Amino acid sequence: MFSSESSQSSGSSAPSTESQFSRPSSLTGLLLLRSMNFGHARLHRWGLQAAGIQPGDKVLDVGCGGGKALARILKATRREVAGVDHSPEAVETSRRVNRGAVASGRLRVLEASVETLPFRDGFFDVVTAFETTYFWPDLQAGLIEIHRVLAPGGRLVVTNEYADRAAAGRWVARLHMNVPDAQVLASLAYEAGFLTVDVGTHPHHGWLRLVAAR
């Protein structure tokens, strides 16, 4: 089963609307999480197509947000599934959306940062990250930590709506986003220790998807 949980939470008063995208909180954040569950459905499906999750795979979703990606992952595997997010509101929302899997013990959703994942080395077969790398404090450190918790032969799938800074436009400055292009993201994945890396874009929407194998 899962390793022990490690979580810390911090609060601040009157969070800005922009801050809700990186760390949802308060009523505004809860409404945003609900909208993400609806708005990211096609993005989730496209990313999961490349993940190739098998019934025997243990899967981690980093930056699990509103929990709908976890719901889709749970349908693809019979093994343990985990989600992490640094927002307490996101953690609670993901647990509520997937309350049955949480109650059965097949899903755990933890408050944690991608740089310090509370799991032992080589535990997961697949790690997914949807629309979250923009807000990681240290993208390289996050990729290294994901590499650590993946089993040999395991794979990471990163799926982003924006393929580069130009595509993100005004949101880069407004939301303090880090939006690396395909070449930069691939280079960082190789430097993190992944053996093979494939990055492509959606033929119609311009979304970016990275698949990296350990």
N, C-alpha and C positions, 0 to 999 in steps of 0.2 A: 504494500500500500504506500501511501504518500509519506514523505518525510515530515518532520514537525513544522508547524506554521511559524513564520516570523513576520510580524507586522507592526507598523507604527503608524499612527494617524496624527495629523495636525490640523488645526482649524484656523480660520481667519474670518474677520467680519466683513460683510458687504463685498463679496467677490464680484469682480467685473464680469460683464457678459462674455467678453473675449476669453477670460480665464476658464470658463466653463468647458471649452472645447478640449483643453489639455487635462483639466482635473474637475469634472462635473461635481457640483455641490449645490445645495439649496434647491428651491422649487425650479428655478431656471435650469439647473443642471439635470434634474429629474425629467423635465420636459424634453431636454435635448437628448437624453439617453433614449427616450421613447421614439423620438424622430429618427435617431440613428438606426434603431432596430428596423424601422420601415425603409429608410432611405438607402441603407447599405445592403439590402437583400441580394441584389444582382451581383454586387461586388463580392459578397461572401461566396456565392455560388461559383463565380469565376475562379476565385482563389482556391476553393476546395476541390475544384476539378483537377488542379495541378498537384494538390496535396496527396492524392491517391491513398486516402486513409483506408486501411484494411480492418476487418473485424477484430483482429488481435492486436491492434496498435494502441499504445498509450499516448494520449495527445494533450498538449498544453496550448492554450490560447493566451497570448500576452496582450494586455490592454483590452480585456474582454468587454468593457463598456456595458452596453445594455443586455448582453447575454444571449442574443439571437444566434451569433456564430457558434456559441457553445451548444445551443439546441440542435443545430445542424450537425455538429461534430458528434454529438451523442447518438445520432441516428446511424452514423457510419461505422461506429466501433462498439464492441461489447466490453471493452476494457476500461480502465480508469481514465477519467478526463479531469483536467484542472484548468482553472482560469485565474489569472492574476490581474490586478489593476491597482494603481496607487490612489484611486479615489474611493473612499468608503461608500459613497452613494452608488457608484458603479458596482462595487462588490455586492451590496445589498440588492440592487436591482437584478443583477445576474442570478443571484441565489433565488430570488422570488420568481423570475421567469422560468427557472429550471428547478422548481421546488421538489418535484418528484424525484429527480436524479440526485439532488442533495440529500433528501430524506433516505434514499436507498443506500447512500454511501458511495455511489459510483462517481459523483462529481463533488469536487471541493473548489471553492472560489475564495481566494486569499487576497488580502491587502498586502501588496509587495511591489517593489521596484524591479524593473528588468535587469538592473545592474547587480542585484542581490537576490536571485531566485531561491526560494526556500525548498529546494529539492536536491537530492543527491546526484552525483555524477552519472551520466548515461542513463537516466531513468526513462526518458520519453523517446518514442519513435518518430513523432511528428510534433513540430511547434509551428503555430500560425500566429500572424500579426496583421490585423486589418486596420488600416487608417490610424496607426498609432506611432510609427517611427518618427513622425514629424516632431513629436513632443518628448522624445527620449533625451534626458540631459546629456548623455554621452552615447552616441550611436555605436561607436566602435566597442565600447565596454559592454553594451547590451548584446551585441552580436557574439562577443567572446563568451559571455555568460550563457547565452542560448546554446552555443557550441558545447559548453561544458555539460549541460543537462541532457543533451541528445546522445542516444546510443550510437555506436559505430554503424554507419549506413543510414542513420536517421536523417530527416530532411526538415529544413526550415522553409516556410512559404510566407513571404511578405507581400501584401497586396495593398496598393495605395491608389487613391483616386487621382492624385496629381503626380505626373511623371517627372516634373522638374519645376523650378521656381517660376518660369514663365507661365506654366499652366496654372499654378496656384495664384498668380497675379497679386492683387492687393492683400490677400489673406496672409501672405508671408509676413509682412510687417505687422498687420493687425493682430494676428494670433501668435506671433513670435515662432513661426514654423521653420524647421530645418527640412528642406525638400531636396535631397540629393538626386541627381539624375541617375540613369541606369549605369553609366560607367563608374561613377563614384561609389554607388551602392555595391556593385559587383566587386570592386577593388577592396572595399572594406570587409566584405564577406570572405574573400580569399585571405586577407590579412588576419582575420579572426580564426582561421584554421580550416575553413570548409574546402573540400577537395574539388568539387565541381559546382559551378554556379551558372545558372541560366537566367537571363533577364529579358523580358519581352513586354510589349504593350498590347492592350486590347485593340482589335482592328477597327472598332467603331467608336469607342469611348475615350481612347487614349490613356486608360488606366495602366499602371505599372505593376508587374508581378515578378518577383524574384523567387527562384527555387534553388536552394543551396543544400548540397548533400555533405554530410560529415564523413 
